Amino acid sequence: MTYIEIKTIQGKQYKYLRKTEREGKKMKHISLKYLGPVNPVYKVIKRKKSNASLYTRDLTEEEKIELNKFVKSNNNFIKDRARIILLWDDPVSASI
């Protein structure tokens, strides 16, 4: 015989599919499957919209020269990072 058993563990209820078998005069209970919580809790995280802007400090001429050297590097990671930093230093308006 199979049935659903509800267990309470640390104040929360969980469902299990159980099976009972007779062994002589005794009954043996076997857990077949965990069915999940009785009352599932879905956490909804509300994110606040941010109007934050990121700013960088002005680069010195020495730093700009060095970054322009890195742009010509064979290492793609270094090349991309140097381009990003140079673009941050010289922001372009999105309006046309």
MDTraj code that builds the backbone (N, CA, C; nanometers):
import mdtraj as md
import numpy as np

residues = "MET THR TYR ILE GLU ILE LYS THR ILE GLN GLY LYS GLN TYR LYS TYR LEU ARG LYS THR GLU ARG GLU GLY LYS LYS MET LYS HIS ILE SER LEU LYS TYR LEU GLY PRO VAL ASN PRO VAL TYR LYS VAL ILE LYS ARG LYS LYS SER ASN ALA SER LEU TYR THR ARG ASP LEU THR GLU GLU GLU LYS ILE GLU LEU ASN LYS PHE VAL LYS SER ASN ASN ASN PHE ILE LYS ASP ARG ALA ARG ILE ILE LEU LEU TRP ASP ASP PRO VAL SER ALA SER ILE".split()
xyz = np.array([
    [0.0838, -0.1166, 0.0000],
    [0.0000, 0.0000, 0.0000],
    [0.0895, 0.1245, 0.0000],
    [0.0595, 0.2212, -0.0874],
    [0.1353, 0.3465, -0.0903],
    [0.0475, 0.4610, -0.0420],
    [0.1127, 0.5601, 0.0171],
    [0.0399, 0.6750, 0.0705],
    [0.1360, 0.7931, 0.0801],
    [0.0786, 0.9104, 0.1005],
    [0.1592, 1.0315, 0.1178],
    [0.1630, 1.0653, 0.2659],
    [0.2850, 1.0783, 0.3165],
    [0.3035, 1.1130, 0.4575],
    [0.3578, 1.2546, 0.4656],
    [0.3070, 1.3317, 0.5603],
    [0.3543, 1.4680, 0.5826],
    [0.4336, 1.4693, 0.7120],
    [0.5608, 1.5082, 0.7006],
    [0.6490, 1.5165, 0.8165],
    [0.6748, 1.6617, 0.8495],
    [0.6868, 1.6921, 0.9769],
    [0.7208, 1.8268, 1.0212],
    [0.8654, 1.8250, 1.0688],
    [0.9495, 1.9052, 1.0015],
    [1.0907, 1.9127, 1.0365],
    [1.1239, 2.0590, 1.0599],
    [1.1644, 2.0907, 1.1819],
    [1.1978, 2.2269, 1.2238],
    [1.0860, 2.3247, 1.1902],
    [0.9627, 2.2845, 1.2130],
    [0.8474, 2.3714, 1.1954],
    [0.7944, 2.3806, 1.0538],
    [0.8581, 2.3146, 0.9575],
    [0.8116, 2.3179, 0.8193],
    [0.7642, 2.1790, 0.7802],
    [0.6594, 2.1729, 0.6980],
    [0.6014, 2.0456, 0.6597],
    [0.6493, 2.0032, 0.5213],
    [0.6820, 1.8722, 0.5095],
    [0.7309, 1.8157, 0.3856],
    [0.6531, 1.6892, 0.3527],
    [0.6316, 1.6641, 0.2216],
    [0.5559, 1.5475, 0.1765],
    [0.6507, 1.4391, 0.1263],
    [0.6181, 1.3140, 0.1619],
    [0.6935, 1.1982, 0.1168],
    [0.5967, 1.0928, 0.0672],
    [0.6325, 1.0242, -0.0410],
    [0.5560, 0.9101, -0.0879],
    [0.6129, 0.7877, -0.0169],
    [0.5282, 0.7197, 0.0586],
    [0.5730, 0.6067, 0.1405],
    [0.5022, 0.4793, 0.0975],
    [0.5625, 0.3681, 0.1300],
    [0.5079, 0.2369, 0.0986],
    [0.5168, 0.1519, 0.2246],
    [0.4123, 0.0741, 0.2505],
    [0.4100, -0.0126, 0.3675],
    [0.4062, -0.1579, 0.3213],
    [0.4954, -0.2378, 0.3782],
    [0.4994, -0.3808, 0.3491],
    [0.4903, -0.4575, 0.4805],
    [0.4250, -0.5711, 0.4756],
    [0.4133, -0.6546, 0.5948],
    [0.5247, -0.7576, 0.5936],
    [0.5948, -0.7661, 0.7053],
    [0.6976, -0.8685, 0.7255],
    [0.6587, -0.9502, 0.8478],
    [0.5887, -1.0587, 0.8260],
    [0.5383, -1.1383, 0.9381],
    [0.4308, -1.0601, 1.0099],
    [0.4530, -1.0339, 1.1398],
    [0.3562, -0.9570, 1.2184],
    [0.3887, -0.8078, 1.2214],
    [0.5042, -0.7691, 1.1642],
    [0.5457, -0.6288, 1.1681],
    [0.5210, -0.5619, 1.0343],
    [0.5033, -0.4293, 1.0379],
    [0.4866, -0.3481, 0.9183],
    [0.6165, -0.2714, 0.8943],
    [0.6630, -0.2716, 0.7713],
    [0.7849, -0.2013, 0.7348],
    [0.7473, -0.0821, 0.6465],
    [0.7905, 0.0385, 0.6858],
    [0.7607, 0.1612, 0.6114],
    [0.8829, 0.1992, 0.5284],
    [0.8618, 0.2206, 0.3986],
    [0.9708, 0.2533, 0.3064],
    [0.9387, 0.3865, 0.2381],
    [1.0366, 0.4792, 0.2419],
    [1.0203, 0.6063, 0.1700],
    [1.0572, 0.5838, 0.0246],
    [0.9633, 0.6125, -0.0653],
    [0.9882, 0.5953, -0.2077],
    [1.0400, 0.7213, -0.2739],
    [0.9791, 0.8359, -0.2369],
    [1.0140, 0.9591, -0.3067],
    [0.9821, 1.0807, -0.2209],
    [1.0694, 1.1824, -0.2292],
    [1.0449, 1.3108, -0.1641],
    [0.9613, 1.3946, -0.2594],
    [0.8477, 1.4460, -0.2139],
    [0.7558, 1.5204, -0.2997],
    [0.7651, 1.6721, -0.2838],
    [0.8435, 1.7202, -0.1891],
    [0.8610, 1.8645, -0.1730],
    [0.7867, 1.9186, -0.0529],
    [0.7969, 2.0494, -0.0304],
    [0.7307, 2.1116, 0.0832],
    [0.5797, 2.1210, 0.0624],
    [0.5061, 2.1183, 0.1733],
    [0.3608, 2.1315, 0.1667],
    [0.3239, 2.2726, 0.1239],
    [0.3856, 2.3716, 0.1844],
    [0.3619, 2.5127, 0.1504],
    [0.4936, 2.5730, 0.1041],
    [0.5237, 2.5668, -0.0265],
    [0.6511, 2.6191, -0.0731],
    [0.6617, 2.7691, -0.0531],
    [0.7821, 2.8125, -0.0242],
    [0.8094, 2.9544, -0.0037],
    [0.8944, 3.0017, -0.1197],
    [0.8408, 3.0945, -0.1956],
    [0.9155, 3.1517, -0.3060],
    [0.9584, 3.2912, -0.2650],
    [1.0890, 3.3107, -0.2589],
    [1.1414, 3.4407, -0.2194],
    [1.1493, 3.5307, -0.3416],
    [1.0890, 3.6459, -0.3317],
    [1.0927, 3.7439, -0.4392],
    [1.1808, 3.8579, -0.3918],
    [1.2861, 3.8800, -0.4665],
    [1.3789, 3.9867, -0.4304],
    [1.3438, 4.1100, -0.5125],
    [1.3116, 4.2161, -0.4430],
    [1.2803, 4.3406, -0.5114],
    [1.4079, 4.4221, -0.5233],
    [1.4409, 4.4552, -0.6457],
    [1.5610, 4.5340, -0.6692],
    [1.5229, 4.6803, -0.6867],
    [1.6012, 4.7628, -0.6249],
    [1.5788, 4.9057, -0.6396],
    [1.6478, 4.9525, -0.7668],
    [1.5780, 5.0324, -0.8431],
    [1.6390, 5.0867, -0.9633],
    [1.7347, 5.1975, -0.9232],
    [1.8486, 5.1931, -0.9841],
    [1.9522, 5.2890, -0.9499],
    [1.9754, 5.3860, -1.0650],
    [1.9930, 5.5098, -1.0323],
    [2.0285, 5.6105, -1.1309],
    [2.1754, 5.6491, -1.1149],
    [2.2516, 5.5574, -1.0582],
    [2.3917, 5.5852, -1.0307],
    [2.4704, 5.5943, -1.1610],
    [2.5638, 5.6837, -1.1635],
    [2.6535, 5.6977, -1.2769],
    [2.7947, 5.6665, -1.2298],
    [2.8737, 5.6140, -1.3196],
    [3.0125, 5.5841, -1.2859],
    [3.1022, 5.6922, -1.3435],
    [3.1961, 5.7349, -1.2634],
    [3.2895, 5.8366, -1.3068],
    [3.4308, 5.7875, -1.2810],
    [3.5225, 5.8295, -1.3650],
    [3.6633, 5.7993, -1.3441],
    [3.7383, 5.9302, -1.3319],
    [3.8545, 5.9214, -1.2752],
    [3.9363, 6.0432, -1.2647],
    [3.9984, 6.0712, -1.4005],
    [4.0437, 6.1918, -1.4207],
    [4.1091, 6.2287, -1.5467],
    [4.2454, 6.1614, -1.5527],
    [4.2772, 6.1076, -1.6695],
    [4.4065, 6.0413, -1.6879],
    [4.5134, 6.1451, -1.7177],
    [4.6338, 6.1166, -1.6712],
    [4.7465, 6.2048, -1.7032],
    [4.7943, 6.1716, -1.8443],
    [4.8749, 6.2600, -1.8995],
    [4.9275, 6.2378, -2.0351],
    [5.0136, 6.1121, -2.0405],
    [5.0922, 6.0862, -1.9348],
    [5.1769, 5.9660, -1.9299],
    [5.0905, 5.8397, -1.9338],
    [4.9803, 5.8412, -1.8599],
    [4.8909, 5.7245, -1.8576],
    [4.8250, 5.7029, -1.9936],
    [4.7879, 5.8123, -2.0603],
    [4.7263, 5.7997, -2.1929],
    [4.8248, 5.7420, -2.2937],
    [4.9511, 5.7860, -2.2872],
    [5.0534, 5.7347, -2.3787],
    [5.0742, 5.5850, -2.3552],
    [5.0806, 5.5454, -2.2284],
    [5.1010, 5.4042, -2.1959],
    [4.9807, 5.3203, -2.2385],
    [4.8610, 5.3709, -2.2191],
    [4.7414, 5.2967, -2.2609],
    [4.7353, 5.2836, -2.4131],
    [4.7782, 5.3879, -2.4855],
    [4.7808, 5.3783, -2.6313],
    [4.8809, 5.2730, -2.6782],
    [4.9889, 5.2521, -2.6020],
    [5.0826, 5.1428, -2.6329],
    [5.0155, 5.0078, -2.6102],
    [4.9362, 4.9982, -2.5027],
    [4.8691, 4.8716, -2.4712],
    [4.7622, 4.8367, -2.5751],
    [4.7040, 4.9377, -2.6383],
    [4.6029, 4.9137, -2.7413],
    [4.6638, 4.8379, -2.8594],
    [4.7931, 4.8575, -2.8833],
    [4.8625, 4.7897, -2.9938],
    [4.9218, 4.6553, -2.9517],
    [4.8928, 4.6096, -2.8303],
    [4.9478, 4.4849, -2.7775],
    [4.8905, 4.3634, -2.8502],
    [4.9621, 4.2512, -2.8454],
    [4.9145, 4.1257, -2.9038],
    [4.8186, 4.0531, -2.8103],
    [4.8230, 4.0859, -2.6829],
    [4.7360, 4.0230, -2.5839],
    [4.5972, 4.0893, -2.5915],
    [4.4970, 4.0137, -2.6315],
    [4.3624, 4.0700, -2.6507],
    [4.3022, 4.1237, -2.5220],
    [4.3290, 4.0582, -2.4101],
    [4.2737, 4.1041, -2.2819],
    [4.3267, 4.2436, -2.2498],
    [4.4578, 4.2603, -2.2592],
    [4.5189, 4.3905, -2.2289],
    [4.4693, 4.4963, -2.3268],
    [4.4596, 4.4588, -2.4535],
    [4.4138, 4.5519, -2.5570],
    [4.2715, 4.6014, -2.5273],
    [4.1822, 4.5080, -2.4921],
    [4.0434, 4.5453, -2.4637],
    [4.0332, 4.6332, -2.3396],
    [4.1069, 4.5987, -2.2344],
    [4.1034, 4.6800, -2.1118],
    [4.1553, 4.8211, -2.1369],
    [4.2595, 4.8314, -2.2145],
    [4.3139, 4.9641, -2.2448],
    [4.2124, 5.0476, -2.3224],
    [4.1431, 4.9844, -2.4178],
    [4.0396, 5.0566, -2.4931],
    [3.9269, 5.1040, -2.4022],
    [3.8857, 5.0177, -2.3104],
    [3.7774, 5.0540, -2.2179],
    [3.8166, 5.1756, -2.1347],
    [3.9389, 5.1727, -2.0811],
    [3.9835, 5.2840, -1.9956],
    [3.9937, 5.4131, -2.0768],
    [4.0432, 5.4035, -2.1992],
    [4.0519, 5.5228, -2.2827],
    [3.9133, 5.5762, -2.3175],
    [3.8179, 5.4885, -2.3401],
    [3.6815, 5.5344, -2.3678],
    [3.6187, 5.6006, -2.2459],
    [3.6498, 5.5500, -2.1271],
    [3.5966, 5.6134, -2.0058],
    [3.6529, 5.7536, -1.9895],
    [3.7772, 5.7703, -2.0303],
    [3.8403, 5.9010, -2.0139],
    [3.7803, 6.0042, -2.1117],
    [3.7368, 5.9590, -2.2278],
    [3.6833, 6.0500, -2.3287],
    [3.5386, 6.0095, -2.3598],
    [3.4425, 6.0428, -2.2722],
    [3.3052, 6.0011, -2.2942],
    [3.2446, 6.0711, -2.4150],
    [3.1652, 5.9954, -2.4894],
    [3.0967, 6.0485, -2.6064],
    [2.9480, 6.0486, -2.5772],
    [2.8816, 6.1571, -2.6108],
    [2.7377, 6.1664, -2.5853],
    [2.6613, 6.0713, -2.6772],
    [2.5545, 6.0116, -2.6257],
    [2.4741, 5.9193, -2.7047],
    [2.3729, 5.9940, -2.7914],
    [2.3491, 6.1200, -2.7652],
    [2.2505, 6.1957, -2.8423],
    [2.3100, 6.2328, -2.9789],
    [2.2228, 6.2408, -3.0765],
    [2.2677, 6.2720, -3.2118],
    [2.2293, 6.4153, -3.2475],
])
top = md.Topology()
chain = top.add_chain()
for i, resn in enumerate(residues, 1):
    res = top.add_residue(resn, chain, resSeq=i)
    for name in ("N", "CA", "C"):
        top.add_atom(name, md.element.get_by_symbol(name[0]), res)
traj = md.Trajectory(xyz[None], top)
